[in-house]
Amino acid sequence: MQTENLIFTDWLARCSSLGKIMTNLPSEEDTLKIAKEIKDLTNERDYGVNANGNKVKWTENKDNRLALLLEKQNKGDELPTGAITYLEEVFRSEFWKRKRFLENKYLSKGTICEEDALDIVSQRDNYFYRKNDEHLNNDFIQGTPDNLQLRIKDTKTSWDLESFEKAELTTLYEWQLKGYSWIAHSYDLPELETKTESELDYCLVNAPLQLLEDEKRKMWLNLGQPEEEDEAFIEKMMQLERNMIFDIAKFKQEYPHYDFYSPILDFSIPPFMRIKSFNVTLTEDDIKHMTRRVTMARKWLVDKEKETLKQLANGWNN
């Protein structure tokens, strides 16, 4: 079977999911620790002397420990269980064309409001950031950063004030930004001042009207389909507006015909309090880790594809 004809021979990991194969990376400190312990145990076995120069007895437990360490050293890096679970998902999606729908209100807001998020970042920096739609890739990964000016930026739109306040730089998002930075090295991007420093911006922006109406309908159904004038329903809607609208002037500008339930429109939050940023730095070690893990992931996917094709060819005779 020709490897170059397989689907996954040149598989590119998506930056948005890159972190799923980057967990449990071996650290240089751990590698050195294992090497030192192997050296110390080998001396004890061969010369009967420990690291402090004292005579010691060689035991079965020490022999088992040395064998375990040597096996770990020889194996080197391995794909963790979580990475394999993700690669199984990739295989189902790309080989069998079967994948689950991952649509929900949180993802919908993030997709619809990307430019609103960039608008807040632009206000903060007094610099107009344009939405990037160019899909980029190198020989290992692919992705579409939200912005490619000054330094790579990716925005995340928080659903509400609580989720915004709790937002942090997750490992998944950190590797997403590192991936974008690595890809950028393959392109001439004149407006990009640095290809090693990137920025993750959590932004709290208005929900689009369609999502507000969706939440209103759910609430109406949960309350037993009351009349529009029902006091309990109106009170819930007033709270819903507070939960989903953070810039009243902008909301009124975009939806001039919307009739607010809230009689007093005093619940805007200033833009400077609706953005939270995290800096991410790409290192040479990061590139080595990404190169190695994507190569390992490709091998796993290719082996899985070969085995599946063999099963298909053999049919019921497997």
C-alpha positions, 0 to 999 in steps of 0.5 A, spaced: 500 500 500 502 506 497 503 511 503 502 517 499 495 515 497 493 515 504 488 521 506 492 522 513 499 522 510 500 529 510 495 531 515 495 538 518 493 539 525 488 545 526 491 550 531 484 550 534 485 543 536 492 543 537 492 543 544 489 536 544 495 533 542 500 537 546 498 534 553 503 531 558 509 533 554 516 531 556 520 536 560 527 537 559 528 536 567 524 530 567 529 527 562 535 529 565 532 526 572 531 519 569 538 519 566 541 521 572 537 516 576 539 510 571 546 512 572 546 512 579 542 505 579 547 502 574 553 504 578 549 501 584 548 494 580 555 494 577 559 497 583 555 496 589 556 504 590 551 509 591 551 516 589 554 518 595 560 513 595 557 508 600 556 501 599 549 498 598 546 492 596 543 491 589 535 488 590 530 486 586 526 492 587 532 496 584 532 492 578 525 493 577 526 500 577 532 500 573 528 496 568 522 501 568 526 507 567 530 504 561 523 502 558 521 509 559 527 512 556 527 508 550 520 509 549 521 517 549 515 521 548 508 518 547 501 520 545 497 521 551 490 517 552 486 524 551 490 525 544 488 518 542 481 520 543 481 526 539 485 523 533 479 517 533 474 523 532 479 526 527 479 519 523 471 518 524 470 525 521 475 525 515 475 518 513 468 516 514 465 523 514 461 522 520 462 528 525 457 530 531 454 537 530 457 542 536 453 548 535 450 551 541 449 558 543 456 560 546 459 558 539 454 562 535 455 568 539 463 567 538 462 566 531 457 572 530 460 577 534 468 576 532 468 583 529 465 586 535 470 583 539 475 586 534 472 593 535 473 593 543 480 591 542 481 597 536 478 602 541 483 600 547 489 600 542 487 606 538 488 602 532 483 599 527 484 591 527 481 588 521 478 581 521 482 576 517 479 571 513 486 568 510 487 561 512 494 559 513 498 553 514 505 550 514 507 543 513 504 541 520 498 545 522 493 550 519 488 555 522 485 562 521 487 567 526 482 573 527 487 578 526 494 579 523 496 586 525 502 588 529 502 581 533 497 575 532 491 576 535 485 571 537 478 573 540 474 569 544 467 572 546 464 571 553 457 569 553 456 573 560 459 577 565 460 571 569 464 567 564 468 573 562 470 574 569 472 567 570 476 567 563 483 565 563 488 563 558 487 555 557 492 550 555 488 549 549 488 557 547 495 557 548 497 552 543 492 555 538 496 562 539 503 558 539 500 555 532 498 561 529 505 564 530 509 558 528 505 558 521 506 566 520 513 564 519 512 561 513 508 568 510 510 575 508 505 579 513 508 586 512 503 589 518 505 583 523 511 586 527 512 580 531 511 573 529 513 570 536 509 574 541 501 573 540 495 575 544 488 572 546 483 577 548 476 575 551 471 580 550 464 582 553 460 584 547 452 585 546 449 578 544 446 579 537 438 580 537 437 573 534 440 570 540 436 574 545 430 572 541 431 565 542 433 566 550 426 570 550 422 564 547 425 559 551 423 563 557 416 564 555 415 557 554 418 555 561 414 560 564 408 556 561 407 561 555 404 567 559 401 574 556 406 579 554 404 583 559 405 578 565 409 581 570 413 575 572 415 575 564 417 582 564 421 582 570 425 576 567 426 579 560 428 585 564 434 581 567 435 577 560 436 584 557 441 586 563 445 579 562 446 579 554 446 587 553 453 591 555 453 597 550 446 600 550 448 605 545 451 600 540 445 595 541 440 601 539 444 603 533 444 596 530 437 594 532 433 601 532 426 597 532 427 593 538 422 595 544 426 594 551 422 591 557 427 595 561 424 602 563 431 605 565 437 603 560 442 605 565 446 598 565 452 599 560 459 597 562 464 601 559 468 598 554 475 598 558 472 593 563 469 588 557 476 586 555 481 581 558 488 580 554 493 574 555 500 574 552 503 568 549 510 567 547 512 562 541 519 558 543 524 554 539 522 548 544 514 549 542 516 548 535 520 542 536 514 539 541 509 541 535 513 538 530 514 531 534 507 531 536 504 532 529 508 527 526 506 522 531 499 524 530 500 523 523 503 516 524 497 514 528 492 516 523 496 513 517 496 506 521 489 507 523 487 508 516 491 502 513 488 497 518 481 500 516 483 499 509 485 492 510 479 490 514 474 493 508 478 489 503 477 483 507 470 484 509 467 478 513 473 474 513 477 479 518 
